[in-house]
């Protein structure tokens, strides 16, 4: 028998007429104008729900999940989520083994993928690398000490590097089955480092050199170029 949805008023009418007036089900259907099939077992189920809950209104919170019963319950989902909070770079095979040790149930990798994507709403993304010596407390202390200075007192520096080899073209067009060849003019390209010093409203100094900046070179540029410029400027 196909599934038929009945309104709450129809259910209450059927229950009242069959329970109070002891009318047959076919008579009740004719009186209420019900044209869809209504089996006796459906009426018995309505009577059981009414006797247990004293209402015929549907409550989705009491519904059982549809479909095949899940082998991993919500406790397993919470365990996987907690494991990823401790280490977000775990592979599915590692989660599979951890879940087996925790629940004693061996599930497939596709089930792990369904739990991650559909049930937990997680996606795989590139992880941000954080240095071991990075400290939130040290960052908070630095922000506390630097907050007493006005914004135009601050100068920021950030070194960037570019290589001649990085500018070379690596792709070429040729017939299918043949390899494209490129003749390079320089085998070992040079690396150029750019070190700008930027304040709130201007670029104070910008130094470009071959190779990378060492500690002594950075200190020399800071003392003899940046500090001297700020001294004569103000």
N, C-alpha and C positions, 0 to 999 in steps of 0.2 A: 504494500500500500504506500503510495507516495506521501511525502510529508506535507501537511496542511497546517497553516497557522490560523488559530482561532483567537478572537478578541477576548479580553477579560470579561466583558459583559455576557458574551455567549457562553463562556465556561461557567460563570456564576448562574446563569439561567438554567443550564442543563443540570447543574448540581442541585439547585433548589427544587426543580420540578421532579427529578428522580428521587431525591431524598425525602421531600415533604409530601408530595402528592403521589409518590410511588407509580409514576407513569412509565410506560415502556419507552425505550430509547427511540423507536421509530415514531411514536406519537410526539415526543418532545422535538424531534427533528422537523416534523411537519408543522408544529405549532410555532417554532422559532424560525422556520424558513431556511433550514440548513440543507443545502443541496449536495455538499461534499460528503464523502464517506466518513462515517464516525463509528469506530469499532467499540466493542464492549471493553476491551482491554485499555483503550484510551480513557474511557469513563472511570474504570477502576484506578488508573494512574492518577487522574484528577482527584478522585476521592481520597486516595492515600496521601497526596500532597496536601490536601486541605486538612486532613485529620492530623498530620504531623506539624504543619506550620500555621494552621488556621488562616491561611490566605492562599489565593490562587495566582497572585501577582508573581511574575517571573523575577528571580534575583540572579543576575549573572555571576555574582560572587560565589554562589553555591554550585555553579555548573562544573562538571568535570571537564578536563581538557579533551578536545576532540582529537581523533587520529590515534595512531599507535602509541602505546605507553612508552615514555622516554626511559632509556636505560640509566641516564645520568640526570639526577634531580637538581633542584636548586642549590643544594649543598655543594654539588660538584661544580656548578657554575661559579659559586662564590669562592671555591678553592682555586679555580683557574684565574679568576679576577684578582684574588689576593696574591697568587704567584707572580702574575704579571706586574702588580704594583711593586713587588720586591725587585724583580728583574724583568724589564719590558722587552729584552732582546732574546727571550727564550724561543727556541724552535718548536714546531708542532710536535716533533718526535719527543722532545724533552717534556712538553706538557702531557703528552700521552703517557709517558712513563711515570711522571709525578702523580697523575690522576689514578693510575693503576695501583700505585702504592698507597694512595689515600682511600680509595673506595673499593679496591679489589676487583674492579670491572675493567676489562680491556676493550677499548673502543677504537674505531678506525680513525684515520687522519681526516677523512671527510666529515666525520662527526665532530671532531675537534674544530674544523673549519666552520661548521654550522654554528657551534656554540660561540665561537669568537665573533662571527659576522652578524648572525641573526638574533641570537639570544642575549649577547652582551653588547652588541653594537660597536665592536672594535674593528679598526682597520689597521693594516700594516703600513707604517710610514717610516721615513728615515729618522733614526735616533740622533738626538743632539749629544755630542761628545762633551763631557764636563771633566775638567782636570781634577786629579785626586786632591790637590792642595787647595782647591776652590772652597771657600768658606762663606756661608751666608752671614755669619757673625762678623767676619772681617769686612764684608761689604757694608753692613749696617754701621760699623764703627767709622769707616771711611766717609760714608754719607753724613754721619753726625758731625765729624770734624770739618768737612768741606762745606757744610751748609752755612757757616758763618761768613764766608767770602761772597762778595757780589758776583753775578754771572759774568760780567765783563772782565773779571780778574783771571778767569780760567782760560787755559790754552790746551788744546788737544792735539796729539800727534799719533799718526798711524802709518806704519810702513807698508808699502805695497810693492810687489815685484812683478816684472814682466820679462819674458824670455823671447829671444828672436825665433827659437824653434817653435814656440807656441803660435806664432803668426803664420807659419807655413801651412799651405793647403794640403790636406791629407786625402782628399777624394779626387777622382778623375773620371772622365767619360771615355769609354772605349767599347768595341764590339763585345758581345756576350762570349764568354770563354777565354778572353784575353785579359792580361793583367796590365793595368795602367802604371806607367813608370814616370817618375819625376826626378830630374837631376837637380840636386841642391847645390847651391853655391858655397855654403858654409856647413861644415860638418858639426862643429861645436859652436853653437850660438852663444852670445853673451847674455848675461842677466843684468837688467837695470833695475835698481831700487829707487823708489821715490818716497821721500820723507817730508810730508807737509806738516806745518804747524798752523792750526786754525783757531782763531778766537771767535768771539760771538758775532763780530761784524766784518771780519776780514781774514785773508790768508797772510799771516805774518811772514813766514819764510817757507821755501820749498827747495829741498836739496835733492839732486839726482846724481847717482854715482853708479859705476860698474860694480856688480857684486852686491852683497848684502851689508848692512850696517852692523858693525860690532859695538860692544858696550862703550869702548873708549871713543869711537867715532861719534856715537850718539851723544855722549857727554860733551865732547868738543863742540859739536854743532849747537847744543843747547846753551852752553856757556858763552861762546864767542859770537854767535849769530842771533839767536833768539833773545837772550838776556840783554845783549848790547842794543838791539833794536828797540826793545821795550824801554830800556833806560833812556835812550835819546828821544824816544817818542813822548814819554811822559815826564 
